[in-house]
Amino acid sequence: MKAYPLLFTPCFHERIWGGTRLKRFFGYPIPSDKTGEAWVISDHPNGRSIIANGFYQGETLQFLSSEHPEWFSKHRLERFPILVKLLDAEDDLSVQVHPDDEFAAVHENGEMGKTECWYIVHAEPDAEIVYGHRAETREELAEIIESGRWEDLLDRVPVRTGDFFYIPSGTIHALGRGIVVLETQQSSDATYRAYDYDRVDELGRKRELHIDKVLKVTTVPFAKPQIFLKVLKFGQLQATRYLEGPYFSVEKWDLQGTFETTSKESFLLLSVLSGSGRLDWMDGDMTLTKGDHLLLPRTLGRYKLSGNLEAIVSYLPHDGMAA
């Protein structure tokens, strides 16, 4: 079977802080007005997205990676390493932190750690996020948390549509209300809540906190991750490279016309955030529209994008895909 571009059907998750923007912005058939997440390219067991086109329609990435490991990497992947989500924060998310690979492997039954990044798809005028903390020592962190002095601890940052944030494991963070993000992350669901604003669910129960683990995995002191943007021009494509990280690299592609290239040494994930276009490859073509998410296999070969669109692209490290 020849490699072809894969489209996906998202897996939706209802959340106490979710809303309806994923339907309003992208036309998705969300399950309720509390839909917080769409796992749009995922092979995590807590929410696998389904291939929506071609010969493997209805199958998962888990199945396909066993059938055609060469589509994804030169070396067989133990598990699909990247998870792409859209999140709609109608209300504030809990203040949380994620473990690194070493801690998660021991304490989360072999789960990956969770380093992630956010591209702000939409932000209300007064939107802000929690991004880091002010404690200088682990002892100070514990004391402030124990005393509940959250406003003394948390750094809040205003955000605007089009902003990008890198959130390595160990970073205390939270989305604020009025924000939609596209999140690129390690394929992990390991999250430790530090604070949830004393909210209760429909049964009057507070959500579980994980203070012991928060104190163990949080990076102290916090150092704001540095982002070094690289703006690259390839004819009618402008690629803004936000991140070349240890787990994935992330770019924004702004296409106004056509762009031809050849697949490299990694698969490529592409999420269309606005506009529309067309993708042509040796054995076929497809139309791309806002809200489409696809994987281009590393064995796809020569392909051409045409149209007017904006997309977030990610791939495995050290494989400069726009070049």
BADO-866869 format. One line per 2 residues: number of its first residue (from 1); their letters; for each residue x, y negated, z negated of N, C-alpha, C, O. Coordinates in steps of 0.1 Angstrom, whole numbers. Atoms other than C-alpha are relative to their C-alpha. Example, Ala and Ser with C-alpha at 12.3 -4.5 7.8 and 13.67 -1.06 7.14 Angstrom:
BEGIN
1) AS) 9:12:0:123:45:-78:9:-12:0:19:-12:-7 ~ -9:11:0:137:11:-71:-8:-11:-8:-3:-22:-9
***
This chain:
BEGIN
1) MK) 8:12:0:0:0:0:9:-13:0:17:-14:-9 ~ -8:12:0:14:-34:10:-5:-10:-10:-16:-10:-14
3) AY) 3:10:11:16:-61:-16:-9:-11:6:-8:-15:18 ~ 9:11:-4:-11:-88:-14:-3:-9:-12:-2:-4:-23
5) PL) 3:9:11:-20:-119:-35:-13:5:-8:-23:9:-2 ~ 10:-5:9:-42:-109:-65:-8:-12:-6:-2:-20:-12
7) LF) 9:9:8:-72:-130:-77:-5:7:-12:-6:20:-12 ~ 4:-6:13:-86:-124:-112:-13:-6:-4:-17:-18:-2
9) TP) 12:4:7:-119:-125:-130:4:-2:-15:9:7:-21 ~ -4:3:14:-114:-142:-164:-7:9:-10:-18:14:-8
11) CF) 6:-6:12:-121:-126:-198:-2:-11:-10:7:-18:-14 ~ 4:11:8:-140:-150:-220:0:4:-15:-3:15:-19
13) HE) 0:-2:14:-137:-154:-258:-8:-12:-6:-5:-23:-4 ~ 7:11:8:-162:-173:-280:8:-3:-12:14:6:-19
15) RI) -7:5:11:-147:-194:-307:-8:-10:-8:-17:-17:-2 ~ 7:10:8:-160:-215:-336:2:-14:5:-7:-23:2
17) WG) -3:13:-5:-144:-245:-320:-2:-2:15:1:-13:21 ~ 2:0:-14:-154:-237:-284:-12:-9:5:-19:-14:-3
19) GT) 10:8:-6:-177:-256:-260:-5:5:14:-5:17:16 ~ 5:-4:-13:-190:-256:-224:8:-6:11:4:-5:23
21) RL) -8:6:-10:-163:-274:-205:5:10:11:7:6:22 ~ -5:-10:-10:-150:-242:-188:-11:2:11:-7:6:22
23) KR) 11:-1:-10:-184:-240:-171:-1:-13:8:-2:-13:20 ~ 2:13:-6:-187:-278:-164:12:-3:9:10:-9:20
25) FF) -12:3:-8:-151:-281:-151:3:9:11:7:5:22 ~ -4:-11:-9:-146:-248:-133:-11:9:5:-9:17:14
27) GY) 11:-8:-5:-180:-233:-128:-1:14:-5:-7:23:1 ~ -1:-14:4:-172:-202:-148:-13:4:-7:-20:-4:-13
29) PI) 12:-5:7:-201:-180:-161:2:3:-15:3:15:-18 ~ -4:-2:14:-193:-185:-198:-12:6:-7:-23:5:-4
31) PS) 11:-7:7:-212:-164:-223:-8:-8:-10:-19:-4:-13 ~ 8:8:9:-223:-192:-246:6:-14:-1:16:-17:6
33) DK) -5:14:2:-219:-229:-256:11:-1:-10:14:-12:-15 ~ -12:-1:9:-191:-218:-280:11:7:7:18:15:0
35) TG) -10:-7:-7:-168:-205:-253:13:-8:-1:14:-19:4 ~ -12:7:2:-133:-214:-264:11:3:9:20:-5:12
37) EA) -11:-4:-8:-110:-194:-242:-4:8:12:-14:16:12 ~ 1:-8:-12:-108:-179:-207:14:6:2:23:-2:5
39) WV) -13:-6:-3:-79:-154:-204:0:3:15:-6:13:19 ~ 2:0:-15:-75:-160:-167:10:10:7:7:15:18
41) IS) -9:-10:-4:-44:-138:-161:6:7:-12:15:1:-19 ~ -4:-6:12:-39:-113:-188:0:15:1:-9:21:8
43) DH) 0:-15:1:-29:-77:-194:1:4:-15:5:15:-18 ~ 0:-3:14:-32:-80:-232:-12:9:-4:-23:6:2
45) PN) 11:-8:3:-54:-53:-247:-12:-7:-7:-23:-2:-6 ~ 11:7:6:-75:-79:-265:-8:-8:10:-17:-15:6
47) GR) 7:7:-10:-86:-94:-232:6:1:13:13:-8:18 ~ -6:-2:-13:-76:-79:-199:-9:-7:11:-21:-4:12
49) SI) 7:5:-11:-85:-99:-168:-1:11:11:8:20:11 ~ 3:-10:-10:-98:-79:-138:3:-5:14:0:-16:17
51) IA) -3:4:-14:-85:-80:-102:-13:-1:7:-21:8:7 ~ 13:4:-7:-112:-96:-81:0:2:15:-10:-1:21
53) NG) 0:-1:-15:-101:-89:-45:8:11:5:17:17:-3 ~ -8:-9:-7:-87:-65:-21:-1:15:-5:-10:19:-11
55) FY) 0:-14:2:-78:-28:-24:-1:4:-15:-8:14:-18 ~ 0:-3:15:-73:-29:-62:-11:-8:-8:-10:-10:-20
57) QG) 11:7:6:-105:-49:-69:-6:9:-11:-8:21:-9 ~ 5:-8:12:-118:-38:-104:10:6:-9:7:11:-19
59) ET) -11:-6:8:-85:-26:-116:7:-11:-9:4:-23:-8 ~ -7:9:9:-62:-42:-143:14:-1:4:19:8:12
61) LQ) -15:1:-2:-26:-53:-142:7:12:-6:17:16:-1 ~ -6:-12:6:-18:-24:-165:0:11:10:10:18:12
63) FL) 1:-11:-10:-30:0:-138:10:-3:12:17:6:16 ~ -8:3:-12:-13:-18:-109:15:0:-3:23:4:6
65) SS) -14:0:3:20:-22:-127:6:15:-1:18:17:1 ~ -4:-14:0:21:16:-131:0:6:15:9:14:18
67) EH) 0:-4:-14:12:21:-94:11:-6:8:17:0:17 ~ -10:8:-8:35:-6:-80:9:-9:-8:7:-21:-8
69) PE) -9:8:9:61:-17:-105:9:-10:8:13:-20:3 ~ -8:9:-8:81:-32:-76:-7:-13:4:0:-22:8
71) WF) 7:12:-3:54:-58:-71:4:-11:-10:2:-23:-7 ~ -2:9:11:64:-74:-104:14:-4:-3:17:-16:-6
73) SK) -14:2:5:101:-71:-111:9:10:7:5:21:11 ~ -10:-9:-5:133:-55:-99:1:12:-9:5:23:-6
75) HR) -1:-10:10:132:-35:-131:-14:2:-6:-22:-7:-8 ~ 13:-3:6:101:-17:-145:-3:-7:-13:5:-7:-22
77) LE) 3:8:12:84:-39:-170:-8:10:-10:-17:17:-6 ~ 6:-8:10:74:-22:-203:-15:-5:-2:-24:4:-4
79) RF) 13:5:0:44:-45:-204:0:-13:8:10:-20:9 ~ 0:12:-8:32:-75:-184:3:-11:-10:-4:-13:-20
81) PI) -5:9:11:50:-104:-202:-6:-13:-2:-4:-20:-12 ~ 5:13:1:30:-135:-195:-16:0:-1:-22:9:6
83) LV) 15:1:1:-6:-145:-204:-3:-14:2:3:-24:-3 ~ 4:13:-4:-23:-175:-189:-15:-2:-5:-23:7:-2
85) KL) 13:2:5:-54:-190:-206:-4:-15:3:4:-23:6 ~ 6:13:1:-77:-220:-203:-7:-1:-14:-15:8:-17
87) LD) 7:2:13:-89:-234:-237:-8:-13:0:-3:-23:5 ~ 9:11:2:-118:-257:-244:-2:-3:-15:-9:4:-22
89) AE) 1:3:14:-114:-274:-278:-11:-11:-1:-8:-23:-1 ~ 11:9:3:-148:-289:-284:1:-6:-14:-3:-17:-17
91) DD) -3:4:14:-137:-291:-321:14:3:-2:21:10:6 ~ -14:-2:3:-103:-290:-338:2:15:-2:-6:22:-8
93) LS) -5:-14:2:-85:-256:-337:7:0:-14:11:-10:-19 ~ -7:-1:12:-70:-243:-369:15:-4:1:20:-2:12
95) VQ) -14:3:1:-35:-254:-379:7:14:-1:4:21:-10 ~ -5:-14:-1:-14:-223:-370:15:0:4:20:-10:8
97) VH) -14:-2:-4:20:-209:-362:1:14:5:-7:23:1 ~ -2:-13:-6:32:-179:-342:13:6:-3:23:-2:-5
99) PD) -13:-6:3:60:-154:-350:8:2:12:3:1:24 ~ -9:-4:-11:90:-146:-329:-1:15:3:-8:22:-4
101) DE) 1:-14:-3:96:-112:-313:4:9:-11:-2:19:-13 ~ -5:-9:11:116:-98:-342:-10:2:-11:-12:13:-15
103) FA) 10:0:11:90:-107:-368:-13:8:4:-18:16:-3 ~ 13:-6:-5:60:-96:-347:2:15:2:-7:23:-1
105) AV) -2:-15:-2:76:-62:-338:-1:8:-13:-6:19:-13 ~ 1:-6:13:79:-54:-375:-13:-1:-7:-18:9:-12
107) HE) 12:2:8:47:-69:-389:-13:0:8:-23:0:2 ~ 12:0:-8:23:-68:-360:0:12:10:-5:11:21
109) NG) 1:-12:-7:26:-32:-348:6:0:14:0:5:24 ~ -7:1:-13:51:-39:-320:-5:-10:9:0:-11:21
111) EM) 5:12:-8:33:-70:-307:12:-8:4:22:-9:-3 ~ -10:11:-4:54:-96:-288:-1:-12:-10:-12:-13:-16
113) GK) 1:13:6:62:-129:-305:-8:-9:10:-12:-4:21 ~ 9:9:-8:43:-159:-291:6:-14:1:4:-22:-8
115) TE) -4:13:-5:61:-188:-275:-10:-4:11:-14:4:19 ~ 10:4:-9:37:-209:-255:3:-14:5:12:-21:-1
117) CW) 0:14:-5:32:-242:-236:-13:-4:4:-21:4:8 ~ 13:6:-4:3:-265:-228:2:-10:11:10:-19:10
119) YI) 2:11:-9:-6:-285:-198:-14:-5:-3:-24:2:-3 ~ 12:7:4:-33:-310:-207:-8:-2:12:-6:-11:20
121) VH) 8:1:-12:-60:-305:-181:-10:-12:-2:-13:-19:8 ~ 10:11:3:-84:-330:-198:2:-4:-14:3:4:-23
123) AE) 0:5:14:-82:-352:-229:-9:-12:-1:-8:-21:7 ~ 8:11:3:-108:-375:-243:9:-12:-5:21:-10:-8
125) PD) -9:12:3:-95:-411:-250:7:0:-13:18:-5:-14 ~ -6:0:13:-88:-405:-287:6:14:-4:8:16:-16
127) AE) -4:-14:3:-76:-369:-284:15:0:-5:23:-8:-2 ~ -13:-2:6:-46:-357:-304:2:14:-4:-7:22:-5
129) IV) -3:-14:4:-28:-325:-313:9:-1:-13:15:-11:-16 ~ -10:-2:11:-9:-313:-344:12:6:7:11:16:14
131) YG) -12:-5:-7:27:-308:-332:12:-2:-10:19:-12:-9 ~ -11:1:10:52:-301:-360:-4:-4:-14:-16:-7:-16
133) HR) 3:3:14:55:-309:-397:12:-9:-5:22:-10:2 ~ -9:10:6:75:-332:-420:9:6:-12:17:-1:-17
135) AE) -8:-6:11:89:-307:-446:14:2:4:17:6:15 ~ -15:-1:-2:127:-307:-449:5:14:-4:16:18:1
137) TR) -4:-13:5:130:-274:-467:-12:10:-1:-23:6:-1 ~ 11:-10:1:110:-241:-469:-7:-2:-14:-19:0:-15
139) EE) 6:2:13:104:-249:-506:-9:-12:0:-20:-11:-6 ~ 9:12:-1:90:-283:-498:-13:4:8:-24:0:5
141) LA) 11:-4:-8:68:-267:-471:-10:8:-9:-22:5:-8 ~ 9:-8:8:54:-242:-496:-7:-9:-11:-19:-7:-13
143) EI) 6:8:10:48:-269:-522:-11:-9:6:-22:-10:-1 ~ 10:9:-7:29:-292:-498:-13:8:4:-24:4:2
145) IE) 12:-9:-4:7:-263:-485:-7:4:-13:-20:4:-13 ~ 7:-4:13:0:-251:-521:-9:-11:-5:-19:-9:-11
147) SG) 7:11:6:-11:-286:-531:-11:-5:10:-19:-14:6 ~ 10:4:-10:-32:-290:-499:2:-14:5:-8:-21:10
149) RW) -3:14:-5:-15:-323:-489:3:1:15:14:-2:20 ~ -2:-3:-14:-20:-316:-452:3:-13:8:11:-12:17
151) ED) -3:12:-7:-19:-352:-441:14:-5:-2:20:-12:6 ~ -14:3:3:15:-356:-457:9:9:8:21:6:10
153) LL) -8:-10:-6:27:-325:-439:0:-1:16:11:1:22 ~ 1:-2:-15:14:-326:-403:3:-12:8:0:-23:5
155) DR) -2:10:-10:26:-346:-374:-11:1:11:-13:11:17 ~ 11:1:-10:-2:-357:-351:5:-9:12:11:-19:10
157) VP) -5:7:-12:5:-368:-315:-12:-3:9:-19:7:13 ~ 10:3:-10:-19:-386:-291:4:7:13:15:8:16
159) VR) -3:-7:-13:-23:-368:-258:-9:-6:11:-19:-12:8 ~ 7:5:-12:-34:-378:-223:-1:12:10:8:20:10
161) TG) 1:-9:-11:-45:-358:-193:13:0:8:18:-11:11 ~ -12:-1:-7:-14:-345:-175:13:2:-9:24:4:-4
163) DF) -11:-2:9:8:-342:-206:4:15:0:-4:23:3 ~ -5:-14:2:30:-311:-212:7:1:-13:14:-7:-17
165) FY) -7:-2:13:41:-296:-245:5:14:0:-2:24:4 ~ -7:-13:2:65:-267:-252:-1:3:-15:2:-5:-24
167) IP) 3:-4:14:56:-248:-284:7:14:-3:1:24:-2 ~ -7:-13:3:83:-222:-293:-6:6:-13:-13:0:-21
169) SG) 5:-6:12:74:-196:-319:6:-7:-12:17:-12:-11 ~ -4:7:12:77:-210:-354:-4:-14:-1:-1:-21:-11
171) TI) 5:14:0:61:-243:-345:-14:-1:-5:-23:5:0 ~ 13:3:4:32:-255:-365:-7:-9:10:-2:-19:14
173) HA) 6:8:-10:6:-268:-341:-15:3:0:-20:12:-7 ~ 14:-2:-1:-31:-272:-333:-5:-9:11:-1:-21:12
175) LG) 8:9:-9:-53:-285:-305:-10:-8:-8:-16:-3:-17 ~ 11:8:6:-76:-314:-315:-12:1:9:-11:5:21
177) RG) 12:1:-8:-111:-319:-303:1:-8:12:9:-18:13 ~ 0:8:-12:-118:-332:-269:11:3:10:14:-5:19
179) IV) -12:-4:-8:-90:-313:-251:-3:13:8:-8:22:2 ~ 0:-13:-8:-89:-287:-223:15:2:4:21:-7:10
181) VL) -14:-3:-4:-55:-270:-217:1:12:8:-8:21:6 ~ -4:-12:-6:-40:-245:-195:13:4:-8:22:-3:-9
183) ET) -10:-5:9:-18:-224:-218:8:11:7:1:21:12 ~ -8:-11:-5:11:-203:-205:8:5:-12:14:-2:-19
185) QQ) -5:-5:12:24:-179:-232:5:14:2:3:21:12 ~ -3:-14:0:40:-146:-240:-13:8:-2:-22:3:-8
187) SS) 12:-8:1:15:-118:-238:-1:6:-14:3:17:-17 ~ 1:-3:14:7:-118:-275:-12:-6:-6:-17:-17:-1
189) DA) 11:6:7:-22:-124:-298:3:-2:-15:-6:-1:-23 ~ -4:2:14:-2:-129:-330:-1:-14:-5:7:-22:-1
191) TY) 2:14:5:-15:-160:-348:-2:0:-15:-9:8:-20 ~ 2:2:14:-12:-171:-384:-6:-13:-3:0:-24:0
193) RA) 7:13:4:-36:-197:-397:5:-5:-13:7:2:-23 ~ -4:7:12:-23:-222:-422:-11:-8:-6:-12:-9:-19
195) YD) 11:9:5:-54:-245:-425:-11:0:10:-8:-1:22 ~ 12:0:-10:-89:-244:-410:-10:-10:-4:-22:-8:-2
197) YD) 9:11:4:-104:-276:-425:-12:5:-8:-22:-2:-9 ~ 11:-6:9:-125:-254:-449:-13:3:7:-24:2:1
199) RV) 12:-3:-8:-149:-245:-421:-6:13:-4:2:22:-9 ~ 6:-13:2:-174:-217:-424:-7:4:12:-11:-5:20
201) DE) 8:-5:-12:-191:-195:-398:-15:0:-3:-19:-6:-13 ~ 14:1:2:-228:-190:-394:-5:8:-12:-16:6:-16
203) LG) 4:-8:12:-228:-166:-424:6:-7:-13:5:-1:-24 ~ -5:7:11:-211:-192:-446:14:5:-5:18:2:-16
205) RK) -13:-6:4:-177:-174:-446:11:-9:6:10:-13:18 ~ -12:6:-5:-143:-191:-443:8:10:8:8:22:5
207) RE) -9:-9:-8:-119:-177:-417:13:3:-9:17:-6:-17 ~ -12:-5:8:-89:-158:-431:12:-9:3:14:-13:15
209) LH) -12:7:-1:-57:-177:-437:12:10:-2:10:20:-8 ~ -11:-9:1:-22:-162:-436:12:-7:-5:23:-8:1
211) ID) -10:9:5:-1:-184:-458:13:6:-2:24:0:1 ~ -12:-7:2:25:-158:-467:8:1:13:20:-2:13
213) KV) -6:-1:-13:33:-152:-431:4:-14:6:15:-15:12 ~ -3:13:-4:31:-189:-423:14:-5:-6:22:-11:1
215) LK) -12:4:6:58:-196:-448:13:7:4:24:2:4 ~ -12:-8:-4:81:-169:-435:4:-3:14:16:-3:17
217) VT) -3:1:-14:79:-177:-398:2:-14:5:7:-17:16 ~ -1:14:-5:77:-215:-396:14:-5:0:22:-3:-9
219) TV) -13:6:-1:108:-233:-384:1:-12:-9:-7:-21:-7 ~ -2:11:9:121:-256:-411:14:-5:0:23:4:-1
221) PF) 9:10:-3:129:-284:-406:-5:1:15:2:8:23 ~ 5:0:-14:109:-290:-374:9:-10:9:12:-21:5
223) AK) -7:8:-10:128:-303:-344:-8:0:13:-10:11:19 ~ 9:0:-12:107:-315:-315:8:6:12:19:1:16
225) PQ) -6:-5:-12:115:-294:-284:2:-10:11:-7:-18:13 ~ -3:10:-11:131:-314:-256:-5:6:13:-2:18:17
227) IF) 5:-4:-13:115:-313:-222:9:-9:10:9:-21:9 ~ -8:7:-11:138:-322:-192:-7:3:13:-5:13:20
229) LK) 7:-1:-12:116:-328:-162:10:0:12:19:-7:12 ~ -6:1:-13:129:-320:-127:-10:-1:10:-19:8:12
231) VL) 9:2:-11:110:-334:-98:7:4:13:17:-2:17 ~ -6:-5:-12:117:-315:-66:-10:-2:12:-22:0:10
233) KF) 9:2:-12:104:-323:-31:4:11:11:16:12:14 ~ -1:-10:-10:99:-296:-5:-10:-4:11:-20:2:12
235) GQ) 9:4:-11:84:-314:25:-13:-6:-7:-12:-16:-14 ~ 13:5:4:47:-319:16:-4:6:-14:-15:4:-19
237) LQ) 2:-5:14:50:-301:-18:9:-8:-10:22:-8:-7 ~ -8:5:11:62:-319:-50:-2:10:-11:-13:12:-16
239) AT) 0:-9:11:72:-295:-77:6:-7:-12:18:-11:-12 ~ -6:5:13:76:-308:-113:3:11:-9:-6:18:-14
241) RY) -4:-11:8:96:-283:-132:0:-5:-15:9:-13:-19 ~ 1:4:14:86:-287:-169:10:8:-9:16:3:-18
243) LE) -6:-9:9:103:-257:-184:7:11:7:2:17:16 ~ -7:-12:-4:130:-232:-178:4:7:-13:15:5:-19
245) GP) -1:-6:14:126:-211:-210:5:14:0:7:20:11 ~ -5:-14:0:137:-177:-222:-10:10:4:-7:21:7
247) YF) 11:-10:-3:103:-161:-215:-7:-3:13:-12:6:19 ~ 7:3:-13:89:-180:-185:5:-14:3:9:-22:-5
249) SV) -2:14:-5:95:-211:-164:-14:-5:5:-22:3:10 ~ 13:6:-4:66:-235:-156:2:-12:8:10:-21:5
251) EK) 0:12:-9:60:-260:-128:-14:-5:3:-23:3:1 ~ 13:5:-6:32:-282:-115:3:-3:14:13:-9:18
253) WD) -2:2:-14:28:-281:-78:-11:-10:5:-23:-8:2 ~ 9:10:-7:12:-311:-60:2:2:15:12:-3:20
255) LQ) -1:-3:-14:5:-301:-24:-9:-10:8:-21:-11:5 ~ 8:9:-9:-6:-326:3:5:3:14:12:-4:20
257) GT) -4:-4:-13:-2:-307:35:3:15:0:-5:23:-3 ~ -4:-14:-1:17:-274:40:14:2:-7:22:-7:-8
259) FE) -12:-4:6:45:-255:23:2:14:3:-6:23:0 ~ -3:-14:-4:62:-224:35:12:5:-8:22:-3:-10
261) TT) -11:-5:8:85:-202:14:-1:16:0:-10:21:7 ~ 0:-14:1:94:-166:7:0:4:-15:7:-2:-23
263) SK) 0:-4:13:87:-147:-25:14:4:-5:22:8:3 ~ -14:-2:6:117:-144:-49:1:13:-8:-5:23:-5
265) ES) -2:-12:8:128:-120:-76:-10:3:-11:-8:12:-19 ~ 10:-2:10:98:-124:-98:-14:-2:7:-15:-9:17
267) FL) 13:4:-4:61:-124:-93:-2:-15:-4:6:-21:-11 ~ 3:14:3:45:-159:-94:-15:-1:-3:-23:5:4
269) LL) 14:2:4:13:-169:-112:-3:-15:4:4:-24:1 ~ 4:13:-5:-6:-198:-97:-15:-3:-5:-24:5:-1
271) SV) 13:4:4:-36:-216:-113:-4:-13:7:3:-23:4 ~ 4:12:-7:-55:-241:-91:-9:-8:-9:-19:-4:-14
273) LS) 7:9:9:-66:-270:-113:-9:-11:7:-19:-15:1 ~ 9:9:-8:-80:-293:-86:3:1:14:14:6:18
275) GS) -1:-1:-14:-85:-295:-49:-3:14:6:-9:22:-1 ~ 2:-12:-7:-85:-267:-24:10:2:10:17:-7:14
277) GR) -10:-3:-11:-64:-250:2:-1:14:5:-12:21:4 ~ 0:-13:-6:-55:-219:20:14:7:-2:24:0:-1
279) LD) -12:-7:1:-29:-192:15:1:10:11:-8:19:13 ~ -2:-9:-11:-15:-173:45:12:8:-3:23:3:-7
281) WM) -12:-9:1:9:-143:44:-1:9:12:-10:9:20 ~ -2:-8:-12:20:-117:69:-12:8:3:-15:10:15
283) DG) 11:-10:-3:-11:-94:65:-13:-6:-3:-23:2:-3 ~ 14:5:3:-39:-118:56:0:-15:-4:10:-22:-3
285) DM) 2:14:5:-52:-151:43:-11:-1:-10:-20:8:-10 ~ 11:3:9:-75:-165:16:-1:-14:-3:8:-22:-1
287) TL) 3:14:4:-91:-197:6:2:-1:-15:-1:7:-23 ~ -2:3:14:-81:-213:-27:-8:-12:-4:-9:-22:3
289) TK) 8:11:5:-104:-234:-48:3:-2:-15:9:6:-21 ~ -2:3:15:-104:-251:-82:-5:11:-9:-16:16:-7
291) GD) 4:-10:9:-105:-226:-109:5:14:4:3:24:-4 ~ -5:-13:-4:-88:-198:-90:14:2:-7:21:-7:-9
293) HL) -13:-4:6:-59:-179:-106:5:12:7:-3:22:8 ~ -5:-11:-8:-37:-156:-87:14:4:-3:22:-5:-8
295) LL) -13:-5:2:-6:-135:-88:6:3:14:-1:10:22 ~ -7:-3:-13:18:-135:-58:11:10:-3:21:7:-10
297) PR) -10:-10:3:38:-102:-59:14:-4:5:15:-12:15 ~ -14:3:-4:76:-104:-56:3:6:14:13:2:20
299) TL) -3:-6:-13:74:-82:-25:-10:-5:11:-11:1:21 ~ 10:5:-10:48:-104:-7:7:-4:13:2:-3:23
301) GR) -7:4:-12:74:-118:17:-3:-15:3:-6:-23:-6 ~ 2:14:-5:69:-150:37:-15:-4:-2:-24:4:1
303) YK) 14:5:2:38:-171:28:0:-15:2:10:-22:1 ~ 2:14:-2:23:-205:35:-12:-5:-8:-22:1:-7
305) LS) 11:7:6:2:-228:14:-3:-12:8:6:-19:12 ~ 4:12:-6:-18:-255:30:-13:-6:-7:-21:2:-12
307) GN) 12:6:7:-44:-280:17:5:-12:-9:16:-17:-8 ~ -3:10:10:-46:-306:-10:-4:5:-13:-16:6:-16
309) LE) 3:-7:13:-44:-291:-44:11:-3:-11:22:-7:-7 ~ -9:1:11:-28:-293:-78:0:13:-8:-11:19:-10
311) AI) 0:-13:6:-17:-261:-95:12:1:-10:22:-6:-9 ~ -11:-3:9:3:-249:-125:5:14:4:-2:24:6
313) VS) -7:-12:-4:28:-222:-116:10:5:-10:17:-3:-17 ~ -10:-6:9:48:-198:-138:6:13:5:0:19:14
315) YL) -8:-12:-5:73:-170:-133:10:3:-10:13:-4:-20 ~ -10:-5:9:99:-150:-151:13:-9:1:15:-15:11
317) PH) -11:9:0:131:-169:-161:10:3:11:12:14:16 ~ -11:-1:-9:160:-176:-138:-4:4:15:5:9:22
319) DG) 4:-2:-14:140:-173:-106:-7:-12:6:-19:-13:6 ~ 6:13:-4:135:-209:-93:-9:2:12:-5:2:24
321) MA) 9:-5:-10:104:-201:-73:-4:-11:10:-7:-8:21 ~ 4:10:-10:98:-235:-57:11:-3:10:9:-8:20
323) A) -12:3:-9:133:-236:-42:0:8:12:9:7:21
***
